[in-house]
Amino acid sequence: MTPVIRAEGLRKVYRSRFGTRRVNALDGIDLSVGPGEVFGLLGPNGAGKTTAVKILLGLTRPTGGSARLFDVPVADPESRRRVGYLPEGHRFPGYLTARETLSIFGRMSGMERAVLKARIPELLARVRLSDWADVKVKKFSKGMTQRLGLAAALVHDPEVLLLDEPTDGVDPVGRREIRDLLRAEAARGRAILLNSHLLSEIELTCDRVAVLRRGKVAAEGRIADLTAQSSGSTAAGAGPRDLSPRRYRMTASPMDDVLVSAFRESGASVERVNGHLVIGTRDLAHLNALVDTLRARGALLAELAPVRSTLEDVFVDLVRTGDAGENVQ
Amino acid sequence: MRAWAASVEEVFREASARWTLLAYFALSTLFILIFALAVNLDIVNGALAGAKLFGKEMDLGGSKIDLDQLVLGFETGFSGFLYGLGTFLALFATAHLVPRLQEKGTVDLYLSRPVGRTKLLLSRYCGGLLLAAANLLYLIGSIWLIVFWKTGVAHPRFLLGGVVILFTVACLVAFAFLVGVVTSSTAVSLMVTYAIFFFAVLLSAHDKIAAAVSSTFSANLVKTLYWIFPKTAELGQATISLVSGGMHGVRLADPFAVYASTALFGLVSLLLASWRFSRKDF
């Protein structure tokens, strides 16, 4: 599958006005997103997410490396012909109505008026703004402005979508609708690069993510793989992070101190958390031995499940670990 | 071309939404109405026999005045006034075009479209000039029609005066765009451009200033600045001269140098603005 978004060794150094201070916003990142893929770009503030997106759109020039959209260098305005962009904190001209906004930005993307006449009502219906088509944008709430932004990004039916915080200010129902819309676009083969702080949104929407930290890719992969690695339930060395021993949540009756002591004697780590036990084991054989111990004592097993990390756990862990490492250095 | 047209349309929509366009045309209309209603002329055999201003009889000294000369005199004087007013209004109506484009959250929306930055900037420049041209045409055309309606005298040269005013506006708006690209501030763009306008008027006396300064360096500096900056005073004279047909003793010594150096100032300003805008990180 040929990637439609490709960045190699992307670097960006911001210099102060007189060149006395330098900030490495991006330090050699590689990215690739294929058709039909929803890719999430995560990272703490100042990690370089927005800079990466701005370079892809030609808004900012890279200091080094290369970026291409559809194999066209991003410095060429033609690379943006099939790209829809929703910037964070965008400000559409307040004096335009929703219909006029889509008309002007559609024509700026090379669309004909006649085509737009049919396309605009369809898009406004899709983002639930049909009743507001002829109302000036300055009267819109934040969520409505965000939905209009999404419509403007989609107006010319782009093959690539670059979205910066698309659900910012949108209510839960609206968020669900936007998620569904993005999944539908991905199903149509559109490549989507999503930049968001809402990790739960990313987790629900994206196929793959990259976590940026201080301008570098700290982790990249499928969400299931990253969260599994963080939980320690994959084989050692399978990914960038392997946190053995593996952890399980157990509920049994009785779950007394004698049982906990027996588990600990076998080498397991045991914690009591909200009425259940969180057990750290060496491997699967060790886990089964613990179950045997439990049964031998006449206790009944009610629940046993691997503890899976959320994307937020992975994210926080990566950022904190990185910061700690740099502080040591 | 579609992108270009959309950008120009947006300039007009913005101008009307910000009341700039309405204020621009309302002021012009007010002026035209005052002129149309206040002046009543009594014309006998192609000469002015009597005149009323705001209903009050004017003393013409008992003699009949050649109407053609009277109209020419009025149009000449009015063109000088219009040169200043038209230029100032045009700058006021267009100086915000670049700073607003460069606002955070706005510039990304425009630059993420498949339109080159130079093209985007130039489309807004053209939109601004069209706005200025539309108002000048309305103002000058209406006055010309009213004069014709009241006197039956038509001087096409009066309309041509608008071309010189538009030329001056084009050069000054180019400079305002350059300042706007660099500073992203409407206020600074306006202040610096107005300052250049007045400074250039002072420099029209460069020969006298150069003769008055003590060192050769200072004299050369004054002369150099004169040739760098737009010839705002001379272009005002050129407007009057064009409208009067050179009848009122106002003629430029070297019209080509005045137009060429001012055009060069505008062109270099626009090129620098495009170059800076196309290299800017947003």
Contacts between the chains, C-beta under 8 A, distances in Angstrom:
chain1	res1	chain2	res2	distance
A	54	B	108	7.6
A	54	B	281	8.0
A	54	B	282	7.0
A	57	B	108	7.4
A	57	B	111	7.0
A	57	B	112	5.0
A	58	B	111	6.9
A	59	B	107	7.5
A	59	B	108	6.0
A	59	B	111	5.4
A	59	B	112	7.2
A	59	B	281	7.4
A	59	B	282	4.6
A	60	B	281	4.5
A	60	B	282	6.5
A	61	B	279	7.7
A	61	B	281	6.3
A	77	B	114	4.9
A	77	B	115	6.1
A	77	B	116	4.8
A	77	B	117	8.0
A	78	B	114	6.0
A	79	B	114	7.9
A	80	B	112	6.0
A	80	B	113	6.4
A	80	B	114	4.5
A	81	B	114	4.1
A	83	B	112	6.9
A	85	B	108	6.9
A	85	B	109	7.8
A	85	B	112	3.8
A	87	B	105	6.5
A	87	B	108	4.0
A	87	B	109	6.6
A	87	B	112	7.4
A	89	B	104	7.2
A	89	B	105	4.7
A	90	B	105	5.0
A	90	B	106	7.6
A	90	B	108	6.7
A	90	B	109	5.8
A	91	B	103	6.6
A	91	B	104	7.9
A	91	B	105	3.9
A	91	B	106	5.0
A	91	B	109	7.8
A	92	B	109	6.8
A	93	B	10	7.1
A	93	B	13	7.6
A	93	B	14	6.4
A	93	B	17	7.6
A	93	B	106	7.7
A	94	B	17	7.8
A	95	B	13	6.3
A	95	B	14	6.3
A	95	B	16	7.8
A	95	B	17	2.9
A	95	B	18	7.2
A	96	B	10	7.8
A	96	B	13	6.4
A	96	B	17	7.9
A	100	B	13	7.1
A	103	B	6	7.7
A	104	B	6	4.9
A	104	B	9	6.7
A	104	B	10	5.3
A	105	B	6	7.8
A	105	B	109	6.9
A	105	B	113	6.7
A	107	B	2	4.6
A	107	B	3	6.4
A	107	B	5	6.9
A	107	B	6	3.8
A	108	B	2	7.6
A	108	B	3	4.7
A	108	B	6	5.0
A	108	B	7	6.8
A	108	B	110	7.1
A	108	B	113	4.2
A	108	B	115	5.8
A	109	B	3	7.7
A	109	B	113	5.2
A	109	B	114	6.3
A	110	B	2	5.9
A	110	B	3	6.6
A	110	B	114	6.3
A	111	B	2	7.2
A	112	B	2	7.0
A	152	B	109	7.3
A	162	B	112	7.9
